[in-house]
């Protein structure tokens, strides 16, 4: 194993360059980005994954090997948007990558789906980039810096007064409105320093069509002999998923995201991976298994504490089948 811990070593080390070159000689690879160890370990421990070596770069460990006939590089990003975006950029910058698969668990905003289900959205959005409108202004008032093209009212807003309890149609709230904003992106095929914008980021259409084969998968229903889900999990293709640097355990916001945007899985990483792949013009798909109904189902506490392991295993099962179907 080769380990490099500083930027200086990264730049200067011929040993690292040789190691990367040797790995890339056997490429291209499918890149697999995973948020956390408990989500990654079932894949690393699977008999379907044959590891050949690992390489440590900039605090990330890249596991190089094979799944079925495909060469893969697996890397754990860590929690939330910054880690996910940074790790994905490291992956695609250092290695010859032909496409990126992201997977993990997620909260659920769509009450027609159930814990253990594996979801594959067609589009992802980062719903944590806002323009917070001043109190007294409303939907017909221009946002600060909107005229410069920095912000927009295109994608809609959340009106805090709508969540007052008890409900009052005439109530106001000093928090007023937050307007959802697209990300600024700078694609490799674009002009440097000339921004473009993206809110709904599509997954690769070919990957999405292949993911239809997952709908017949048999997925885990039971944690053990005494703890089983009441609904048998299955894989479903859905329209939209969302990410933000927020762990959503609130039913009102869950319902808002589903009603406003038709969002099913909600997590903290997928949109970051999607945005990097959009900029790099690389095929991308995210596969997320539902660990809980955000804000609560029948349980008084978040179900993820119980079912995250089962959801992780179902996500890995789906990822392995997806790779074998490529």
N, C-alpha and C positions, 0 to 999 in steps of 0.2 A: 504494500500500500504506500502511495506517495502522498505526503501531507504538506500543504503550503498555507501559511496562516496570515500573510500580510500582502498588501498590494505591491510592495517593492519586490517581494519574492515572486509574485505572480508575473511581473513584468520581466524580471531579470533571469528567471530560472530557465536555463536551457533544458534541464531535466524535465520540467513540466511540459515544455513545448514538444519535446520528443514523445512524452507519454501521450499527449493529446493527439499528436500526429499518428502514432501507432494505432490508437483507437479509431481515428477517423478513416484510416486505410481500410477498415473493415465495414465502414458505413455504406449507405446512410442508415440512421436509426429512427425508431419511433421513440420520442421523448415522452416519459410518463411523469407527471408532476402531481405530488400527493401532499396534502397539508400537514398531516401529523403522523407520528410513529404508529399509533394504534390503527390507523388506516392503511399505512404502508406495510406493516409487518406481515399481514396475511398474504400479501403478494410475494414478498421476499421469501416467505416460508413455504410457498406453494410449490408442489412438485412440477408445475408447469413452467416455473422460472428457473433457468439454468444460469447461474452467475459465473462470469469469467474473471472479473476483477472489479475493484473499486478505486476511485480517484477522488481525493479531497481538494476542493478549490474554493477559496473565499468563504470558508465556514459551511460549505455544502458538500455532502458526500454523494457522488454519482456512482450508481450500481450498474455496471455494464454486463449484459448477458443476452439471453434469448428467451422468447416466449413463442412456442411453436416454430414457424419458419422465419420469424421476424427478429432481427437484432433490436434490442431495446436499451434505453438508458433511463433508470428510475432515480428520482431525486425527491427528497422531502423539502418542502418550502418553509414550513412553519406557518403560524397563524396570520391571517388577515392579508389585506391587499398589497402592502409594500413588500412583504416577504414573498408572496406569490408572484408578483410582477418581476421582482429582482431575480428570483431563482429561475424563472422562465427565460429571462433575458440572458443570464449566464449560460443556461443550457443551450440555447440556440446560437449564442455567440461563439462558444468554444467547440461545439460538436456539430458534425454533419447530421442534421435532423431533417427528416422528410415529413414529419407531422407530429402533433402534440396531443396526447390524451391526458385529460385531467379527471381525477375522480376523488370521491370522499363521501362523507355523510352530509346531510342538510336538514334544516328545518323545513316544515311544510306549511305553505300558505293556502293550499287548495284542499278544502275539507272533503272533497270527493275521493281523494287519495288517502292511503293509509301507511302507517309505520311499516318499514321493511320494503316498501315499493322502491324500485329503481327508476329514476326519472332521467330522461334525455331531452333537454330543451333544444328547440331550434334556434332560439335567440337568448343572449345574455345582456344584461345591463348593469352598470354600476349605479345604484340608487342612493349613494351617499354623497354625491356632489350636488350642492344646493346653492341657490341664491336666496338668502333669507331677507324677505321683504319688510320694510319698515312699517311700523304700526300706523294705520290710517290709510295706507295705500291698498288698492285692491286689484282684481284681475285685469282691469282696463288701464291700469297705470304702468308706465314703462319702468322696468327694473333699472337699478343702478348699473351703468356701463353697458346696458343693452344696445344702445345706439352705436357703440363701438364694435359690436359683434362678439363681445366677450360672454354675454349671457342671453338667454332666450326664454320665452314663455311657451315654446312649442310643445313641450312634453308634459305640461300640467303641474299642479301644485297640491300641497297638503294644507288645508285650512284648519288651524288648531281649534278654533271655536266649534267646529263640527264634533269635537270629542269632549265637549263639556257635559258633565253629568250633575243633575238631571238635564236632559236635552232642552235647549231653548233656542228657537229659530232666530231670535234677535240678539243672542249673546255675542260678545266679542272676547278676544283674548289678546293680551299684549304680545304674545309670540307671533300672532298674525299668520303669515303664510311662508312656506318654503317651496321654492320652485326647483324642480328636478332639471339638472343640467347634463348635457353631453360632455364627454371627455374631449380634450384637445389631443389629436394624434398627429404623428409625423411619419407617414409610411415610407419604407425604403424606396418605393417607386415614386414618391412625391419629390417636391422641391424642399431642400433643407431650410428650416426656419419659416416655412410657409405652412401654417396650421390647417388641418382639416378637423372635422368633428364627427363623433360617433356616439350614439346612445345605445341603440339595439345592435349588438354585434352578432352576426349569424355564424353558426358553426358550419363546417365544411359540408356541402350538400351531399357529396359522395359518402362521407362518413355517416351522415344522418340517415341516408337510405340503407346503409349496411346495418345501422343500429336497429332497424325494424326486425332483424332476425332475433333480437334479444327478447322480443315479446313472448316467445315460447319457452323461455328459460324457467327451470324449476329453482326456486329460491328458498332460502331458509325461513322457517316459520317459528321455530322453537329455540329458545336459549338453552333449555335443558328439558328434562322429562316433566317438569312441573310448570314451567313458564313458557307459554306459547301465545302467539298473536291470534286474535279472533278472526282476522282476515288473512287469507293466504297471499303473500307478497307476489307481485309480478312486475315486469319491466314495462314502462309506458313511455311513449314519445309525447312530449308536451310542447306547448308553444313557447313559453318564456320562463326564464329563471333570473334571479337577481342576486347581487352581491353588494356588501358594504362593510365598513369597519364597525359593525354593530351585531351583537348576538341578539336576535329577535325572540323574545319570550313574552310577547304581548299580543293578545287576541285582536285588539282594535287595529293595530298596525298591520297585522297579518291580513285581516279582512280588507283593509284599505289597499294593500299591495295587490291582492287578488282581484278586487273589484275594479280598481283603477287601471291596472296594467296586465291583468290575466297572468300573473306570476304564480308558479307552483313551488319549485324549490327555492329556498333562500339560504345563502351561505356568506362566507367572508373572503372567498378567494377566486371563484371561477371567472368572474368578469375581468379580473386583473390578468389572468392567463389568456383569456380571449382577446383582450386589447393588445397585448404584446404580440400575439400571433397575427392579429389583424395588421399591425404595423409592419411585421416581418413577412407578411404574405405567406404564412404557413397554414396548412390544413390543421384544424383544431376541432375537438369535441370534448364535452364535459359530461360525465356520468355521475349522478349524485343519488345516493340511497337515503330515504327519509327516516330520520331517527326519532322525530317527534312532530306533533302538531304545534306550531309556534303559538305560545300563549296558553296552551293547555287543551287537553281532551278531557277524558274522564278522571285523570289523575290530578291530585293537588300539586304535584311537582312536575317539573319538566321530564318527559319520558326518555329523553336522550341519555339520562344517567343509567337507565336500565337497558335500553335497546341499541346503544351506539355500536356495541360489538357485533350484534347481529346485522345491523345496517352496513357496517364496514365489510363484513364477509359477503353480503349480497352485492355490494359495489364491486368487490374484487372478482366475484363470479361473473358479473356482467362484463367487466373489462377483459378478462381472459377470453370469454366467448367472442367479444368484439374483435380482439386481435386475431383470433383464429379465423374469423370470417373475412378478414381483409384480403 
